């Protein structure tokens, strides 16, 4: 199927659909406008708190990930150095045997 409007048309449709749904919800809501605003405000605050909590969790995970990567880098560097030293010792041993 050919794409007609692409992403901008999809986003416009999404926004118009969301606005239409919100408008319909406000019209059909079984409570007053003030009650609806209070509910929306409370939900927005809850969403903000969840977003802050999620951001804090993500920050903690990122810090732990950085620590894990730093530790792995130290171990890899130590292993590479040990490998180089072992290769140099082996080379020296072989040179002295010949």
C-alpha positions in Angstrom: 0.0 0.0 0.0 1.4 3.4 -1.0 2.2 5.9 1.8 0.1 9.0 1.3 1.1 11.7 3.8 3.9 10.1 5.7 4.9 10.9 9.2 3.6 14.5 9.3 0.1 13.3 8.3 0.2 10.6 10.9 1.2 13.0 13.6 -1.5 15.4 12.6 -4.1 12.6 12.6 -2.9 11.5 16.0 -3.1 15.0 17.5 -6.6 15.6 16.0 -7.8 12.2 17.3 -6.4 12.9 20.8 -8.1 16.3 20.8 -11.4 14.9 19.6 -11.2 12.2 22.2 -10.4 14.7 25.0 -13.3 16.9 23.9 -15.7 14.0 23.8 -14.6 12.9 27.2 -15.2 16.4 28.7 -18.6 16.5 27.2 -19.7 13.1 28.4 -18.0 13.3 31.8 -20.4 12.7 34.7 -18.9 15.4 36.8 -18.6 19.2 36.8 -15.8 21.0 35.0 -14.2 22.0 38.3 -14.2 18.3 39.4 -12.8 17.3 36.1 -10.0 19.9 36.3 -9.2 18.7 39.9 -9.0 15.1 38.7 -6.8 16.1 35.7 -4.5 18.1 38.0 -4.2 15.2 40.4 -3.4 12.8 37.5 -0.8 15.3 36.1 0.9 15.5 39.5 0.9 11.7 39.8 2.4 11.5 36.3 5.0 14.0 37.3 6.0 12.1 40.4 6.2 8.9 38.5 8.3 10.6 35.8 10.7 11.9 38.5 10.9 8.5 40.2 11.6 6.9 36.8 14.3 9.4 36.0 15.9 8.8 39.4 15.8 5.0 38.8 17.3 5.5 35.4 20.0 7.7 36.8 20.8 5.1 39.4 21.0 2.3 36.8 23.2 4.5 34.6 25.6 5.1 37.5 25.7 1.3 38.3 26.3 0.6 34.6 29.2 3.0 34.5 30.7 1.4 37.6 30.3 -2.1 36.0 31.9 -0.9 32.8 34.8 0.9 34.7 35.4 -2.3 36.7 35.4 -4.4 33.5 37.8 -2.0 31.8 40.2 -2.3 34.8 40.0 -6.1 34.7 40.5 -6.2 30.9 43.5 -3.8 31.1 45.1 -5.9 33.8 44.5 -9.1 31.8 46.0 -7.5 28.7 49.1 -6.3 30.7 49.5 -9.8 32.2 49.2 -11.4 28.7 51.8 -9.0 27.4 54.1 -9.8 30.3 53.6 -13.5 29.9 54.4 -13.3 26.2 57.5 -11.3 26.9 58.7 -13.8 29.5 58.0 -16.6 27.0 59.9 -14.8 24.3 62.8 -14.2 26.7 62.8 -17.9 27.7 62.9 -19.0 24.0 65.7 -16.5 23.2 67.8 -17.8 26.0 67.2 -21.5 25.0 68.5 -20.9 21.5 
